[in-house]
Amino acid sequence: MKHKAGDEDALIEAVLAALDHGDEQPATAGEEPPGEGQSRPFLETLGLLAYELEPVAPSAACRDRLLAQLPVQGQKGEVVPFRAKPAARWDPTGSKSPPWYLRPVWMHGLAASLLVAAMFLGAILLERGRELHQLQTVAVALGVEYCPLNPVGDNPIHPGARGAVYVAGDHQHWALQIQGLEPASPDESAYTLWFLTHDRPVRGGVLDFSSNGPVHLRSASMPPDIRAVQVTLENSDAVTEPSGPTVLYGDQMLPLEL
Amino acid sequence: MTPIDSSTVASTSSSEDVALVDRIAHRDAEALARLYDRYSAIMMALAQRILRDSGEAEDVLQEAFVQVWKQAERYNPARSSVSTWLVLIIRSRAIDRLRRRQVGERTAVAAQREKTTVDTSNRGVQTVLVRERHKRVQEELARLPSEQRNVIELAFYRGLTQSEIAAQTSIPLGTVKTRTLLAMKKLRKALGPEIKELL
């Protein structure tokens, strides 16, 4: 069936107008039967324009992040509880194991995030052991995980230092706690936290020794595709990549247990 | 034995796509993963072309597939192919983001960060199909007169209305409309076989 040029112009204009309004599936014009809409061929023409471009593969982490947001389905479609999955071990070489933060199931990311922050505060007030224990109980139930940090090498700078990075279920909120670390001279050096990703180290922050007791650091964002966590002693608090000696290091992600 | 040609591949692929979206509507995450594997490279290329920033392009790609996950039951195969639906989703999201930020101050930073990579590990049928479409679309766009191609690119990649194109290029609105209509009709005719595969 042939159409008048004016009709065709109107169809094209209608398709373009729908596009301007962000309508990804504009209704077909006229009274054509489904699948035979006159405007549809023009819509498909627009859809083909993208194929002019050379395909660009997104990073593997992009796919993993997307799928991690989806509920895991059991064989019958039921949601599998998060504890059904074993803890993943980091592969510092990045060869086989998935990044440590990729957990396919969590149900209470925001609550866990707030809980990590609450745990963080609870850890500062060490005399409130009972409250901390209660918080930890809830944290375990919500699937908060942690990466233990330990001294490295035969002659570590601070052999008595220990720490951990706690990560909430959304894999964005995290909290660092370190004990046994001597304050560095603020004029000469700074302990700096690094997230070691596939591409490059990402600075997590400079440790603050202004209060007595354990050192803490926290944030609401984490870089993707982390392989390990490292604390180094830098000669400035403005370095953009690790250059000083490693004080603490961790590459294991573990479920928090009581 | 009947040889398999690209049209057979394409029609099979189109019906498979519809089946995948139907499974996604029934909360099948694996189906979303498969759809992602098929189309993420083209969608990423489009987002990156619009935003000139690979980091933001990945953000928008994620948003687009989350939208697919949430709205799969609304997809109507009578209105468009899955390919076109996905392309228009990512285009819409990328243009929204483009409008929300100052392009000028980010261009310099984005130019430093932007990197393009092509995953050559996927040698499957879908890659062959995408490559063939890529070649054909490039050929036909190259045949358009430059003034017609320009208005199509401004509309598609920049999200400009015809009035905005006229204002930006100092070309009369009527001329912009005419060039757009001529370009669309030429492309519709030239890409007839590819469009038929999608119907």
Interface residues (C-beta under 8 A of the other chain):
Chain A: E8 D9 I12 E13 L16 L19 D20 G22 E24 Q25 P26 A27 T28 P34 G35 E36 G37 R40 P41 F42 L43 E44 T45 L46 G47 L48 L49 A50 Y51 E52 L53 E54 P55 V56 A57 P58 S59 C62 R63 R65 L66 L67 Q69 L70 P71 V72 Q73 G77
Chain B: R27 D28 A29 E30 L32 A33 Y36 D37 S40 A41 I42 M43 M44 A45 L46 Q48 R49 S54 A57 E58 L61 Q62 F65 V66 W69 R74 Y75 N76 P77 A78 R79 S80 S81 S83 T84 W85 V87 L88 I89 R91 S92 D96 T116 T117 V118 D119 V130 R133 H134 R136 V137 Q138 L141 I152 A155 F156 G159 T161 Q162 K177 T180 L181 M184 K185 L187 R188 L191 E194 I195 L198 L199
